[in-house]
Every structure is written in structure tokens, then in C-alpha cells.
Amino acid sequence: VAISRHVQDRIQRFYGRESDLVYPPADTARWTPDGKPPDDYDLIVSALVPYKRIDLAVCAYSRAGRKLKIAGAGSERNRLAALAGPSVEFLGRLPDSDLLTLYRRCRALVFPGEEDFGIVPVEAMACGRPVIAYGRGGVTETVVPGTTGVLFPDQTEQALLDAVDQADARRWDPEAIRAQAERFSEAAFVAGLDASIRACLAPSD
């Protein structure tokens, strides 16, 4: 069972095996919109480790003087803080209740790394907020460009800032964004995994 087509391709390439696709679940009952307009900051929710490429966003937002809030902790915390300008705020590790408020109030969720799936973008979309993400990996299967977010093609500061400008120029529909997130609900995950297990256990011809 693969968690994305991105992983399915890797399974086929390295193991020569086919796999079922079952996307991981987001708790869409917990992560919900509140109907209020966003505040004037963008958001990162992430472990602060090198492969997440948080440094890319810190440098880009510092250069542009745009507000960025970062929720999370990790080994890169001190290095990232040294790169950050006054428009970037580090919030540390937060409880889900605080994350819910941050998701609901942000202009957009920023996702600058490459992941096999990426649950955080789905959580943000469940709250009705668009996603600005590097266009590689599992996020290409969850974010719909122009409808639920913007994908940027290169991991460079300018490509990210161009995507931020594109996101600012659009009028986003929180209901459409939320509807996309519901495709990755817990119920959808259970149904997909159940179907995969039943197919595996079914008698062969």
C-alpha cells in the first residue's frame, strides 16, 4: 500500500512491485474553517530539520519583509533564527488548539520542502486556507493549482516569492478548498485500506 503516486512510482522502480494507493487521513472533523477573514501573516507548521527547507522560506520572507509565523521545533531552530529578519516569528511547538487558530487565521500555508505525502497542507486546506508549496512529491496530488493553492517549480527564494504574489492576487474560495481536503478524510482512508485488504485476501483464480 502506497501513500501517494509519488511513492507508488518509487515502489515500482526499486522493488518492481505494484501497489494500491491509499492516501493517509487528515482529521477533517478537527481542522475546520470558522468563516472569518484571514490575518496578515503566512504560516509554516513543520519540524525544523534540514530536508524541510524552512531556510528557503525564512530567507525569502525576511528579504521581502513579509510576515511569516513558524510553528514547530527541531535541530535547525538556532540556525534559522540567525537567518531570520524581524518579519519572521518562531512560535515553537504548539498544542493543536493553538494550531487550529493559526491555520484559520493565516493568509496561506507555506510548504517549501518535498514530502512523500504531506499532511500539513491537507490540514490547512481543511481549515479553508490555500497552500503555497514546492511542486514536487505528494503535495502535487493534494493541492489543486489555482483552486486550493499555488505550486512553485524551483526551490529558490524568487520562485517562492513569485508564488506568494500569485496567491495574494487570487480570490480564494474557502468552501472549495475545504471540499478538496475532505477527499483525504479518515473515512476515505478507512474505506481505501479496507478495499486493499479485502482484495489482498480474496481467493486468486
C-alpha positions as CSV (number, residue, x, y, z in Angstrom):
1,V,0.0,0.0,0.0
2,A,1.5,3.4,-1.1
3,I,0.6,6.7,0.5
4,S,0.9,8.6,-2.8
5,R,1.5,8.1,-6.5
6,H,4.9,9.6,-5.8
7,V,5.6,6.6,-3.5
8,Q,3.9,4.1,-5.9
9,D,6.5,5.1,-8.6
10,R,9.3,4.5,-6.1
11,I,8.0,1.1,-5.1
12,Q,7.8,0.1,-8.8
13,R,11.2,1.5,-9.6
14,F,13.1,-0.1,-6.7
15,Y,11.1,-3.3,-5.9
16,G,9.4,-4.0,-9.3
17,R,6.1,-4.3,-7.4
18,E,2.6,-2.9,-8.0
19,S,0.9,-1.3,-5.0
20,D,-2.5,0.1,-4.0
21,L,-2.9,3.8,-3.4
22,V,-4.4,4.8,-0.1
23,Y,-3.9,8.4,1.0
24,P,-3.2,9.0,4.7
25,P,-6.0,10.6,6.7
26,A,-6.4,14.1,7.9
27,D,-8.7,14.8,10.9
28,T,-11.2,16.9,8.9
29,A,-13.5,16.9,11.9
30,R,-10.9,18.7,14.0
31,W,-9.4,21.0,11.3
32,T,-12.3,23.2,10.2
33,P,-12.9,26.8,8.9
34,D,-14.5,29.4,11.1
35,G,-15.7,31.7,8.3
36,K,-13.6,34.7,9.4
37,P,-11.2,36.6,7.1
38,P,-7.5,35.9,7.4
39,D,-4.9,38.0,9.2
40,D,-1.8,39.4,7.6
41,Y,0.6,36.5,8.0
42,D,1.6,33.3,6.3
43,L,2.2,30.1,8.2
44,I,4.6,27.2,8.4
45,V,3.9,24.2,10.6
46,S,6.9,21.8,10.5
47,A,9.7,20.1,12.3
48,L,12.7,22.4,11.9
49,V,15.1,19.9,10.2
50,P,17.2,20.4,7.1
51,Y,15.2,18.5,4.5
52,K,12.0,20.5,5.2
53,R,13.8,23.6,3.6
54,I,12.4,26.0,6.1
55,D,15.5,28.1,5.4
56,L,14.2,28.9,2.0
57,A,11.0,30.4,3.4
58,V,12.8,32.2,6.2
59,C,15.2,33.9,3.8
60,A,12.5,34.8,1.2
61,Y,10.1,36.3,3.8
62,S,12.9,38.1,5.5
63,R,14.1,39.6,2.2
64,A,10.6,40.7,1.3
65,G,9.7,41.9,4.8
66,R,6.6,39.8,4.8
67,K,5.1,38.3,7.9
68,L,5.7,34.6,8.5
69,K,4.9,32.6,11.6
70,I,6.6,29.3,12.1
71,A,5.2,26.6,14.5
72,G,7.5,23.8,15.3
73,A,10.8,22.8,16.9
74,G,13.9,20.9,15.8
75,S,17.7,20.9,15.3
76,E,17.6,23.8,12.8
77,R,16.0,26.3,15.2
78,N,19.1,28.3,16.1
79,R,20.4,28.4,12.5
80,L,17.0,29.5,11.2
81,A,16.7,32.2,13.8
82,A,20.1,33.6,12.8
83,L,18.8,33.8,9.1
84,A,15.5,35.5,10.1
85,G,14.6,39.1,9.8
86,P,12.1,40.9,12.1
87,S,9.1,39.8,10.0
88,V,9.6,36.1,10.8
89,E,8.3,34.8,14.1
90,F,9.2,31.4,15.7
91,L,6.4,30.0,17.9
92,G,7.9,26.7,19.0
93,R,5.9,23.5,19.5
94,L,2.2,24.3,20.0
95,P,-0.9,22.3,21.0
96,D,-3.5,21.5,18.4
97,S,-5.8,24.1,19.8
98,D,-3.3,26.9,19.0
99,L,-2.5,25.3,15.6
100,L,-6.2,25.4,14.7
101,T,-6.3,29.2,15.3
102,L,-3.1,29.7,13.3
103,Y,-4.5,27.6,10.4
104,R,-7.8,29.5,10.4
105,R,-6.2,33.0,10.6
106,C,-3.3,32.6,8.1
107,R,-3.4,34.0,4.6
108,A,-1.7,30.9,3.3
109,L,0.2,27.8,4.5
110,V,3.8,27.7,3.1
111,F,5.3,24.2,2.3
112,P,8.8,24.6,0.9
113,G,10.0,21.0,1.1
114,E,9.4,17.8,-0.8
115,E,7.4,15.1,1.1
116,D,6.1,11.6,0.2
117,F,2.6,12.9,1.1
118,G,2.5,16.0,3.4
119,I,-0.4,16.0,5.9
120,V,0.1,19.7,7.0
121,P,-1.1,21.1,3.6
122,V,-4.3,19.0,3.9
123,E,-4.9,20.2,7.4
124,A,-4.6,23.8,6.3
125,M,-7.0,23.2,3.4
126,A,-9.4,21.6,5.8
127,C,-9.5,25.0,7.5
128,G,-10.2,26.7,4.2
129,R,-6.8,28.2,3.7
130,P,-4.7,28.0,0.4
131,V,-1.3,26.4,0.2
132,I,1.9,27.7,-1.4
133,A,4.1,24.7,-2.0
134,Y,7.1,23.4,-3.8
135,G,5.7,21.4,-6.7
136,R,7.3,18.1,-6.1
137,G,6.2,15.0,-4.2
138,G,2.9,14.2,-2.6
139,V,1.7,17.8,-2.5
140,T,1.1,17.7,-6.2
141,E,-1.7,15.1,-5.5
142,T,-3.4,17.2,-2.8
143,V,-3.1,20.8,-3.9
144,V,-5.1,21.9,-7.0
145,P,-3.3,24.8,-8.6
146,G,-5.5,27.9,-8.8
147,T,-8.2,26.3,-6.7
148,T,-6.6,25.3,-3.4
149,G,-3.2,26.8,-3.8
150,V,-0.1,27.7,-5.8
151,L,2.8,25.3,-6.7
152,F,6.2,26.8,-7.4
153,P,8.6,25.0,-9.7
154,D,12.0,25.6,-8.1
155,Q,13.4,25.7,-4.6
156,T,14.6,29.3,-4.8
157,E,13.6,32.4,-2.9
158,Q,12.4,34.1,-6.0
159,A,10.2,31.2,-7.1
160,L,8.6,31.2,-3.7
161,L,8.1,34.9,-3.6
162,D,6.5,34.8,-7.1
163,A,4.1,32.1,-5.8
164,V,3.3,34.3,-2.8
165,D,2.4,37.2,-5.1
166,Q,0.2,34.9,-7.2
167,A,-1.6,33.7,-4.1
168,D,-2.1,37.3,-2.9
169,A,-3.6,38.2,-6.3
170,R,-6.3,35.4,-6.2
171,R,-9.6,35.4,-4.5
172,W,-9.8,32.1,-2.8
173,D,-13.0,30.1,-2.1
174,P,-12.7,28.5,1.4
175,E,-15.5,26.1,0.6
176,A,-13.8,24.7,-2.5
177,I,-10.5,24.4,-0.6
178,R,-12.3,22.6,2.2
179,A,-14.0,20.2,-0.2
180,Q,-10.6,19.2,-1.6
181,A,-9.3,18.4,1.9
182,E,-12.3,16.2,2.5
183,R,-11.1,13.8,-0.1
184,F,-8.4,12.9,2.5
185,S,-10.7,12.3,5.4
186,E,-10.4,9.5,8.0
187,A,-13.4,7.8,6.4
188,A,-11.8,7.8,3.0
189,F,-8.6,6.3,4.4
190,V,-10.5,3.5,6.2
191,A,-12.5,2.7,3.1
192,G,-9.4,2.6,0.9
193,L,-7.4,0.5,3.3
194,D,-10.4,-1.9,3.7
195,A,-10.7,-2.3,0.0
196,S,-7.0,-3.0,-0.3
197,I,-7.0,-5.6,2.4
198,R,-10.1,-7.3,1.0
199,A,-8.5,-7.5,-2.4
200,C,-5.3,-9.0,-0.9
201,L,-7.3,-11.7,1.0
202,A,-9.6,-12.5,-1.9
203,P,-9.0,-16.1,-3.3
204,S,-7.0,-16.0,-6.5
205,D,-8.4,-17.5,-9.7
